[in-house]
């Protein structure tokens, strides 16, 4: 008995408060928010840089342009972009996910944020390009105001700038007697052709129709609701430009952009002719998509993707004077200018009605999310057991091995269509890089036993989209790692269990996830929760859980899906993030929630709502400090882990994955307080140690 007692006492540790080293830059979400450029197009040889810039300068001179702006953007205001739109990277060489380039006859500058300052000097020819640090140096607008001569011209592709971004820049330059000119033919694309480096063709991959088994609603029903709303507002035409809005409306998916099951298209819904016009590819649909639309009871007129501007011009000539056209806030300046051609129309510029429709999932979509998370949970559990086994036995496992193994295991699940974003697999110091993505090139970081390993990954399934982060220590954490791991967990649970009035906006809730870190002077530099699409974009607006109120946020209501992902990052050492996707549920005494029995009201009739986790993967509770956890927090974890084991355990046994089941059973064992420490082990040993605790006390 003394031996056991000494063992128990040996596990007791002391924790020491430490100050935080939070990066100054703020990242909206923890996952990469734009596409990661593939290795074949990134890192152009530095000696090509001057040749490319000079090619652009010659084209600028031919067009009477003294400065040309090259944003990281496409014509649909997409977060992720295709290779064909990666112009800023081609011209500058910087492969980061964010930045804007500016070229003049004498200057070549790149504006980017703190994530890419070091990367800039590694990838970019600094004899040609200068770095402009966002938040420190002059903004691009201020630089142009101060450096452009009167009567000079700044050129910009109007499809790559939204009207909301164009207008303030145009007005500011006008005050400086500088013209901002919309140039339809992208000058970078012309320069590329001149030096025999043409841009890749715009993707136009086969489409996939989703039936109501997955969507829960026919496309015709969605269109009918939209038409009713348009008529209520006396709108003659709605122009949809966001790719996920179009995919959702038509119950069609694609693969034109990495990680996002969308396709390049525009969609116009007219109420005067009851017409639905899709601008896609060459205007010819495959027989299976034609049949899909027939099954969906929707008649779609299809025209080539490039016809959209000519069609809008002709439409404005057809509609009676005083008609109203609805253009979403994310529509490009080019779309707005085309719709304004004859000036006889009213233009509504507000959030797309589809964005508000698709952020509240129907019952079939919600069930699909639950199904997808069971499959995803099985894959991630198997991965976690594998990575611990490999590292424990001395096998060299790299971060890229983690990426590949997760994709391999997910691909064994029915309906898997690929990752939902570039997997973040950060070992040790790399885990502290919030948007880190391991590279297949160069030296590979091996995961060591002394490492904290942060893995943020997700999958696209036919029935739903997943996004999960689990942080594991491969052996024994330091005191500071244990403290920060636990405090991040406290914030995660605080948000996961909150009960709040229906319609509350996410910014009001976010402090809950930060408070435990704030209590000891720590913080993290990214948002806490984003909306998630149903087999669509992993980042979906207009709702979110961040420090600021998101534009057009309609408030949180049942049926929405969010991430819950607080973190902590010690630069140069390690990173921690806990993330589940959660479903918004009605909250009452019958709800499946640890606080359900305590409910006595519904906010005076406003309605009470809460979150319920969709994610089904155990947390690494062995490295928690129980002294920091409340009884309710322990109850939450024990209840959650019981549900994980109850859901996934039988499936693992049915598949004869006994090693994975044994690992999961141990990871889901309940947390007990004993001698003021955490004991987490197999059920029989938990029972034995509880008896020991009673004896000692």
C-alpha positions in Angstrom: 0.0 0.0 0.0 2.9 2.4 0.8 4.3 1.8 -2.7 1.0 2.7 -4.3 0.7 5.8 -2.1 4.2 6.9 -3.0 3.4 6.5 -6.7 0.3 8.6 -6.3 2.1 11.3 -4.4 4.9 11.2 -7.0 2.3 12.3 -9.6 1.5 15.5 -7.7 3.0 18.5 -9.5 3.3 22.2 -8.7 2.5 24.9 -11.3 4.1 28.3 -11.8 2.4 31.3 -13.4 4.2 32.7 -16.4 3.6 35.6 -18.7 2.4 35.2 -22.3 4.2 35.9 -25.5 1.2 36.6 -27.7 2.0 37.6 -31.3 1.0 41.1 -32.2 -0.9 40.1 -35.4 -4.5 38.9 -35.2 -5.7 36.1 -37.3 -9.4 35.8 -37.9 -9.5 32.0 -37.6 -7.0 29.4 -36.6 -7.3 27.4 -39.8 -5.7 28.8 -43.0 -8.2 31.3 -44.4 -7.0 31.1 -48.0 -5.7 28.4 -50.2 -2.2 27.1 -49.8 -0.3 27.5 -53.0 0.9 24.1 -54.2 4.7 23.5 -54.4 4.8 23.3 -58.2 3.7 27.0 -58.5 5.3 28.4 -55.3 8.8 29.7 -54.7 9.6 30.8 -58.3 13.3 31.2 -58.9 14.3 34.6 -57.4 16.2 35.5 -60.6 12.8 35.4 -62.5 11.4 38.2 -60.3 12.9 41.1 -62.2 11.9 39.6 -65.6 8.3 39.2 -64.4 8.1 42.7 -63.0 9.6 44.3 -66.1 7.1 42.4 -68.3 4.3 43.8 -66.2 5.8 47.3 -66.4 5.8 47.2 -70.2 2.2 46.2 -70.3 1.4 49.0 -67.8 3.1 51.5 -70.0 1.1 50.4 -73.1 -2.1 50.9 -71.1 -1.2 54.3 -69.7 -1.0 53.0 -66.1 1.5 54.3 -63.6 0.7 51.9 -60.8 -1.0 48.5 -60.8 -2.5 46.7 -57.8 -2.4 42.9 -57.6 -4.6 41.5 -54.7 -4.8 37.9 -53.5 -8.4 37.5 -54.8 -10.7 36.0 -57.4 -13.9 37.3 -59.0 -16.1 35.7 -56.3 -14.5 37.1 -53.1 -13.5 33.6 -52.2 -11.3 32.9 -49.2 -9.5 30.2 -51.1 -8.4 30.8 -54.7 -7.5 28.7 -57.6 -4.1 28.6 -59.3 -5.5 30.7 -62.2 -6.0 33.6 -59.7 -2.7 33.4 -57.9 -1.3 36.4 -59.6 0.2 38.1 -56.6 2.3 35.0 -55.8 3.5 34.7 -59.4 4.6 38.3 -59.7 6.3 38.5 -56.3 7.3 35.0 -55.4 5.7 35.2 -51.9 3.7 32.1 -51.3 1.8 33.2 -48.2 -1.9 33.2 -48.1 -2.4 36.9 -47.7 -1.0 40.0 -49.3 -1.3 42.7 -52.0 1.4 43.6 -54.5 1.8 47.1 -56.1 4.0 47.8 -59.1 5.0 51.2 -60.4 7.7 52.1 -62.9 10.2 52.5 -60.0 8.8 50.5 -57.1 7.6 46.9 -56.5 6.0 46.5 -53.0 4.2 43.7 -51.2 1.9 44.4 -48.2 1.4 41.4 -45.9 1.0 40.6 -42.2 3.3 39.4 -39.5 2.9 35.7 -40.4 5.0 36.3 -43.6 7.7 38.9 -42.7 10.4 36.2 -42.3 9.0 34.2 -45.3 9.2 37.3 -47.4 13.0 37.6 -47.0 13.4 33.8 -47.8 11.3 33.7 -50.9 11.3 37.2 -52.5 14.1 38.9 -54.4 14.6 41.9 -52.2 16.6 43.7 -54.8 13.4 44.0 -56.7 10.7 44.0 -54.0 10.2 45.9 -50.8 8.2 44.6 -47.8 5.4 46.8 -46.4 4.4 45.5 -43.0 0.6 45.7 -42.4 -0.1 47.6 -39.2 3.4 49.2 -39.1 4.1 50.8 -42.5 1.8 53.0 -44.6 -1.3 51.3 -45.9 -1.5 50.9 -49.7 -4.1 53.7 -49.9 -1.9 56.1 -47.9 1.2 55.2 -49.9 -0.6 55.9 -53.2 -2.0 59.2 -51.9 1.5 60.3 -50.9 3.5 58.9 -53.8 1.4 59.2 -57.0 1.8 62.3 -59.1 -1.3 64.4 -59.9 -3.2 63.1 -62.9 -1.5 59.7 -62.7 -3.5 56.4 -63.1 -3.7 53.4 -60.8 -4.9 50.3 -62.5 -6.9 47.4 -61.0 -8.8 44.4 -62.3 -12.4 45.3 -61.1 -13.3 41.6 -60.8 -10.7 41.2 -58.0 -12.0 44.0 -55.8 -15.4 44.2 -54.1 -17.4 47.4 -54.4 -17.1 47.9 -50.7 -13.3 47.9 -51.1 -13.2 49.8 -54.3 -15.3 52.9 -53.2 -13.1 54.2 -50.3 -9.9 53.7 -52.4 -11.5 55.5 -55.4 -12.6 58.4 -53.3 -9.3 58.8 -51.5 -7.3 58.8 -54.8 -9.8 61.2 -56.4 -9.1 63.7 -53.6 -5.4 63.4 -54.5 -6.2 64.0 -58.2 -5.3 60.4 -59.0 -7.5 58.2 -61.1 -8.4 54.6 -60.1 -9.1 52.9 -63.4 -10.9 49.6 -63.8 -9.0 47.5 -66.5 -11.0 44.5 -67.6 -8.1 42.5 -69.0 -5.9 41.6 -66.1 -2.4 43.1 -66.9 -0.6 40.3 -65.0 -2.2 37.7 -67.2 -1.1 39.6 -70.3 2.5 39.9 -68.9 2.5 36.2 -68.2 1.6 35.4 -71.8 4.2 37.8 -73.1 7.1 35.9 -71.4 5.6 32.4 -72.2 4.4 31.8 -68.6 0.7 31.9 -69.2 -1.7 31.5 -66.3 -3.2 28.0 -65.8 -6.7 27.8 -67.3 -9.6 28.4 -64.9 -10.7 25.0 -63.5 -13.9 23.7 -64.9 -14.2 20.2 -63.3 -17.2 17.9 -63.4 -20.1 18.7 -61.2 -21.8 16.5 -58.6 -25.5 16.7 -57.9 -26.6 16.1 -54.3 -30.1 14.6 -53.8 -32.4 15.3 -50.8 -30.9 12.3 -48.9 -28.0 14.7 -48.2 -29.6 18.2 -48.6 -33.0 17.7 -47.1 -34.6 20.2 -49.5 -34.9 20.3 -53.3 -33.3 23.1 -55.2 -36.8 24.1 -56.4 -37.9 24.7 -52.8 -35.0 26.9 -52.1 -35.5 28.9 -55.3 -39.2 29.2 -54.5 -38.4 30.7 -51.1 -35.9 33.1 -52.6 -38.3 34.2 -55.3 -41.0 34.9 -52.6 -38.5 37.0 -50.7 -37.5 38.9 -53.8 -41.1 39.7 -54.7 -41.8 40.8 -51.1 -39.0 43.3 -51.6 -40.1 44.2 -55.2 -36.8 42.9 -56.6 -36.6 41.9 -60.2 -33.3 40.0 -60.2 -30.9 38.6 -57.7 -27.3 38.1 -58.8 -25.4 35.5 -56.8 -21.6 35.7 -57.0 -20.4 33.7 -54.0 -19.5 30.2 -55.1 -20.9 28.5 -52.0 -24.2 30.3 -52.3 -24.6 29.0 -55.8 -23.6 25.4 -54.9 -26.1 25.5 -52.0 -29.0 26.9 -54.0 -28.7 24.3 -56.8 -27.7 21.3 -54.6 -24.6 20.9 -56.7 -21.0 20.6 -55.6 -17.7 20.9 -57.5 -13.9 20.8 -57.0 -12.6 23.8 -58.8 -10.9 25.3 -55.6 -8.8 23.3 -53.2 -10.7 22.1 -50.0 -13.9 23.8 -51.0 -16.5 21.7 -52.9 -17.5 24.6 -55.2 -17.4 25.4 -58.9 -16.8 28.7 -60.8 -20.2 30.1 -61.7 -22.6 33.0 -61.4 -26.3 32.5 -60.8 -29.1 35.0 -61.6 -32.6 34.5 -60.3 -35.2 36.7 -62.0 -38.8 37.2 -60.8 -40.1 38.9 -64.0 -39.6 35.8 -66.2 -39.3 33.1 -63.5 -35.9 32.3 -64.9 -32.8 30.8 -63.3 -29.7 31.4 -65.3 -26.5 29.6 -64.5 -23.2 30.9 -66.0 -20.8 27.9 -65.9 -18.0 26.5 -68.1 -19.0 26.5 -71.8 -22.7 26.5 -71.0 -23.2 22.8 -71.6 -24.1 20.5 -68.7 -23.4 16.8 -68.5 -26.4 14.5 -68.7 -26.2 13.6 -65.1 -26.5 17.2 -64.0 -29.3 17.8 -66.4 -31.1 14.8 -64.8 -30.3 16.1 -61.4 -32.0 19.4 -62.1 -35.0 17.5 -63.5 -35.2 15.5 -60.3 -34.9 18.7 -58.2 -37.8 20.1 -60.2 -35.9 23.2 -61.2 -35.5 24.6 -64.7 -32.0 26.1 -65.2 -30.9 28.0 -68.3 -27.2 27.5 -68.7 -24.9 29.9 -70.4 -21.1 30.1 -70.6 -19.3 31.5 -67.5 -17.9 34.4 -69.5 -21.3 35.6 -70.7 -22.4 37.0 -67.3 -21.5 40.6 -67.9 -23.1 40.7 -71.4 -26.2 39.1 -69.9 -26.4 41.7 -67.1 -26.1 44.5 -69.6 -28.9 43.1 -71.8 -31.0 42.4 -68.7 -30.8 46.0 -67.6 -32.1 47.0 -71.0 -35.0 44.6 -70.7 -36.2 45.5 -67.2 -38.6 48.4 -66.8 -37.1 51.6 -65.5 -37.1 51.8 -61.7 -36.7 48.0 -61.4 -34.6 46.8 -58.5 -31.5 44.5 -58.7 -30.1 42.8 -55.6 -26.3 42.5 -55.5 -24.7 40.9 -52.5 -22.1 42.8 -50.4 -19.4 40.5 -51.7 -20.0 41.2 -55.4 -17.1 42.6 -57.3 -16.9 46.2 -58.6 -17.1 44.8 -62.1 -20.6 43.3 -61.3 -21.8 46.5 -59.8 -20.5 48.6 -62.7 -22.2 46.4 -65.2 -25.5 46.5 -63.4 -25.3 50.3 -63.2 -24.6 50.7 -67.0 -27.8 52.6 -67.9 -28.4 54.1 -64.5 -32.2 53.5 -64.5 -32.2 50.9 -61.8 -32.3 50.7 -58.0 -29.5 48.6 -56.6 -29.9 46.8 -53.3 -26.5 46.0 -51.8 -26.8 43.8 -48.7 -26.0 40.3 -47.5 -27.0 37.6 -49.8 -30.3 36.0 -48.8 -28.7 32.6 -49.5 -26.0 33.3 -46.9 -28.7 33.7 -44.3 -30.6 30.7 -45.5 -27.7 28.2 -45.6 -26.2 29.1 -42.2 -29.3 27.5 -40.4 -29.2 23.8 -41.2 -32.3 21.7 -41.7 -32.9 18.3 -39.9 -31.3 16.3 -42.8 -28.2 18.4 -42.9 -27.9 18.3 -39.1 -28.1 14.5 -39.2 -25.5 14.5 -41.9 -23.2 16.5 -39.7 -23.6 14.0 -36.9 -23.0 11.1 -39.3 -19.9 12.7 -40.8 -18.5 13.3 -37.3 -18.9 9.7 -36.3 -16.8 8.7 -39.4 -14.3 11.5 -38.8 -14.1 10.5 -35.1 -13.2 6.9 -36.1 -10.4 8.1 -38.4 -8.9 10.6 -35.9 -9.0 8.1 -33.0 -7.2 5.6 -35.1 -4.7 8.2 -36.1 -4.0 9.3 -32.5 -3.4 5.7 -31.4 -1.1 5.2 -34.4 1.0 8.4 -33.8 1.5 7.6 -30.1 2.5 4.0 -30.9 4.9 5.0 -33.5 6.6 7.7 -31.5 6.7 5.6 -28.3 8.5 2.8 -30.2 11.1 5.1 -31.7 9.8 5.3 -35.2 10.5 8.5 -37.0 7.2 10.2 -37.7 7.2 13.5 -39.5 4.6 16.2 -39.7 4.0 15.2 -43.3 3.4 11.6 -42.2 0.7 13.0 -39.9 -1.0 14.8 -42.9 -0.8 11.7 -45.0 -2.0 9.3 -42.3 -5.0 11.4 -41.5 -6.0 11.5 -45.2 -5.5 7.8 -45.6 -7.7 6.9 -42.6 -10.4 9.4 -43.5 -10.4 8.0 -47.1 -11.5 4.6 -45.7 -14.8 6.2 -44.5 -17.8 6.3 -46.8 -18.4 9.6 -48.6 -15.0 11.1 -47.9 -14.2 13.7 -50.5 -10.9 15.1 -49.2 -9.6 17.6 -46.6 -11.7 20.6 -45.7 -8.5 22.7 -45.4 -4.7 22.3 -45.3 -3.9 20.1 -42.3 -2.0 21.9 -39.5 0.3 19.4 -38.0 2.7 21.3 -35.7 5.2 19.6 -33.5 6.9 21.5 -30.7 7.8 25.0 -31.9 5.8 24.6 -35.1 2.6 24.3 -33.1 3.0 27.9 -32.1 2.6 29.0 -35.7 -1.1 29.5 -35.9 -1.5 29.0 -39.7 1.3 26.5 -39.9 1.3 23.9 -42.7 4.1 21.4 -43.0 5.9 21.4 -46.3 6.8 18.4 -48.4 10.0 20.1 -49.4 13.3 20.4 -47.5 14.0 18.9 -44.1 11.1 17.2 -42.3 10.3 17.9 -38.7 10.3 14.6 -36.8 7.9 14.4 -33.8 9.8 13.7 -30.7 8.8 12.3 -27.4 9.3 15.6 -25.6 7.0 17.4 -28.1 3.6 18.9 -27.7 1.8 18.0 -31.0 -1.1 20.2 -32.3 -3.1 18.7 -35.1 -5.9 20.8 -36.7 -7.6 19.0 -39.6 -10.9 18.3 -41.2 -12.7 16.4 -43.9 -15.3 17.0 -46.5 -17.9 14.2 -46.6 -21.0 14.0 -48.7 -23.1 14.4 -45.6 -21.1 17.1 -43.8 -17.9 19.0 -43.1 -15.7 18.4 -40.1 -13.0 20.5 -38.4 -11.2 19.2 -35.3 -8.1 20.1 -33.3 -6.5 17.9 -30.7 -3.3 18.7 -28.8 -1.3 15.8 -27.5 1.9 15.6 -25.5 4.0 12.7 -26.6 5.3 12.0 -23.1 5.5 14.3 -20.0 4.6 18.0 -20.3 6.4 20.8 -18.5 4.6 22.6 -15.7 3.8 25.5 -18.0 2.5 23.2 -20.7 0.2 21.5 -18.2 -1.0 24.8 -16.9 -1.8 26.3 -20.3 -3.3 23.1 -21.6 -5.7 23.1 -18.7 -6.6 26.7 -18.9 -7.3 26.4 -22.6 -9.5 23.4 -21.7 -11.4 25.5 -19.1 -12.2 28.1 -21.7 -13.2 25.5 -24.2 -15.6 23.9 -21.7 -17.0 27.3 -20.6 -18.1 28.1 -24.2 -19.2 24.5 -24.9 -21.6 24.6 -21.9 -22.9 28.1 -21.9 -26.7 28.7 -21.9 -27.7 32.0 -23.5 -30.7 33.8 -25.1 -31.6 32.9 -28.6 -30.3 35.5 -31.1 -27.2 36.4 -29.1 -24.3 37.4 -31.3 -21.0 35.5 -31.0 -19.0 38.5 -29.9 -20.9 38.5 -26.6 -19.9 34.9 -25.9 -16.3 35.0 -26.8 -14.9 36.3 -23.5 -16.0 33.0 -21.9 -13.4 31.1 -23.9 -10.6 33.6 -22.9 -11.4 34.3 -19.3 -9.4 31.4 -17.8 -6.3 32.5 -19.7 -6.9 36.1 -19.0 -7.1 35.3 -15.2 -3.3 34.6 -15.4 -2.3 37.2 -18.0 -2.4 34.9 -21.1 -4.3 35.1 -24.4 -4.4 33.9 -28.0 -4.4 35.8 -31.2 -7.2 34.3 -33.3 -11.0 34.2 -33.3 -12.7 31.5 -31.2 -15.4 30.2 -33.5 -16.5 30.2 -37.1 -19.6 29.0 -38.9 -19.3 25.8 -41.0 -20.9 24.9 -44.3 -22.7 21.6 -45.0 -20.4 19.8 -47.4 -19.3 23.4 -48.3 -16.7 25.9 -47.0 -15.2 25.1 -43.6 -15.4 28.9 -42.9 -19.0 30.1 -43.4 -20.5 33.4 -42.5 -22.2 35.5 -41.6 -22.1 34.3 -38.0 -19.0 33.7 -35.9 -17.6 33.8 -32.4 -15.0 36.5 -32.3 -14.0 39.6 -30.3 -15.9 42.0 -32.7 -19.4 41.9 -34.0 -19.4 40.3 -37.5 -21.0 42.3 -40.2 -24.6 41.1 -41.0 -24.5 38.6 -38.0 -28.1 37.5 -37.6 -27.6 36.1 -34.1 -27.2 32.5 -33.0 -30.3 30.3 -33.4 -30.8 26.5 -33.3 -29.5 24.7 -36.4 -26.3 26.7 -36.8 -22.9 25.0 -36.6 -19.9 26.6 -35.1 -16.4 25.8 -34.0 -15.2 26.2 -30.4 -11.5 26.6 -30.6 -9.5 28.6 -28.0 -5.8 28.1 -27.8 -2.5 29.3 -26.4 0.8 29.6 -28.2 4.3 30.0 -26.7 6.3 31.3 -29.6 9.3 29.1 -30.5 8.2 26.3 -28.1 4.7 24.9 -28.5 1.1 25.5 -29.3 -2.2 24.3 -27.7 -5.7 24.4 -29.2 -8.8 22.4 -28.3 -11.5 22.4 -31.0 -14.9 20.8 -31.5 -17.7 21.6 -33.9 -20.9 22.3 -32.0 -24.5 22.3 -33.0 -26.8 25.0 -31.6 -29.7 23.4 -29.8 -32.9 24.5 -27.9 -32.2 24.5 -24.2 -34.7 23.2 -21.8 -34.9 20.6 -19.0 -35.2 17.8 -21.6 -32.1 18.8 -23.6 -29.0 16.6 -23.7 -26.8 19.0 -21.8 -25.1 18.8 -18.4 -27.0 21.9 -17.1 -30.4 20.9 -18.5 -31.9 19.9 -15.1 -31.0 23.4 -13.7 -33.1 25.3 -16.3 -36.0 27.3 -14.7 -36.7 29.8 -17.5 -36.3 30.7 -21.1 -35.2 34.4 -20.9 -38.7 35.7 -20.5 -39.9 34.0 -23.7 -36.9 35.0 -25.9 -35.8 31.3 -25.9 -32.8 29.6 -24.4 -30.2 27.9 -26.6 -26.9 26.1 -26.0 -24.2 24.1 -27.8 -23.9 20.3 -28.2 -20.6 18.9 -29.5 -20.6 17.1 -32.8 -17.0 16.1 -32.6 -16.3 12.6 -31.2 -12.6 12.3 -30.2 -11.2 12.2 -26.7 -9.1 15.0 -25.2 -5.7 14.2 -23.7 -6.9 14.4 -20.1 -3.8 12.7 -18.7 -2.0 16.1 -18.9 -4.7 18.2 -17.3 -4.3 19.6 -13.8 -7.4 18.6 -11.8 -6.7 21.4 -9.3 -7.7 23.9 -11.9 -10.9 22.1 -12.9 -14.3 22.6 -11.3 -16.6 19.7 -10.6 -18.8 20.8 -13.5 -15.8 20.8 -15.9 -14.9 17.3 -14.8 -18.5 16.2 -15.2 -18.6 17.7 -18.7 -15.4 15.8 -19.7 -16.6 12.5 -18.2 -20.0 12.8 -19.9 -18.4 13.7 -23.2 -15.9 10.8 -23.1 -18.7 8.4 -22.1 -20.6 9.5 -25.2 -17.5 9.1 -27.4 -16.8 5.6 -26.2 -20.5 4.6 -26.4 -20.7 5.9 -30.0 -17.3 4.8 -31.5 -16.5 1.8 -29.4 -19.0 -0.7 -30.9 -18.0 0.3 -34.5 -14.3 -0.3 -33.8 -15.1 -3.7 -32.3 -17.4 -4.5 -35.2 -14.5 -3.7 -37.6 -12.2 -5.9 -35.4 -10.0 -2.8 -34.6 -9.3 -4.1 -31.1 -6.1 -2.2 -30.5 -7.9 1.1 -31.4 -10.8 0.2 -29.2 -8.5 -0.6 -26.2 -6.7 2.8 -26.7 -10.1 4.6 -26.9 -11.4 2.9 -23.8 -8.3 4.0 -21.8 -8.5 7.6 -23.2 -12.2 7.8 -22.3 -11.8 6.5 -18.7 -13.4 8.9 -16.2 -11.5 11.6 -14.4 -11.4 11.3 -10.6 -10.1 13.5 -7.9 -7.6 11.7 -5.7 -5.1 13.4 -3.4 -6.0 16.6 -5.2 -4.6 15.4 -8.5 -5.8 13.9 -11.7 -6.0 10.1 -12.0 -7.0 8.8 -15.4 -6.6 5.1 -16.2 -8.5 2.0 -17.0 -11.8 1.5 -15.1 -10.6 -1.3 -12.8 -7.5 0.7 -11.7 -9.7 3.8 -11.1 -11.8 1.7 -8.7 -8.7 0.5 -6.9 -7.2 3.9 -6.5 -10.5 5.3 -5.3 -10.4 2.8 -2.5 -6.8 3.8 -1.7 -7.9 7.4 -1.5 -10.7 6.6 1.0 -8.2 4.7 3.1 -5.7 7.5 3.1 -8.3 10.0 4.2 
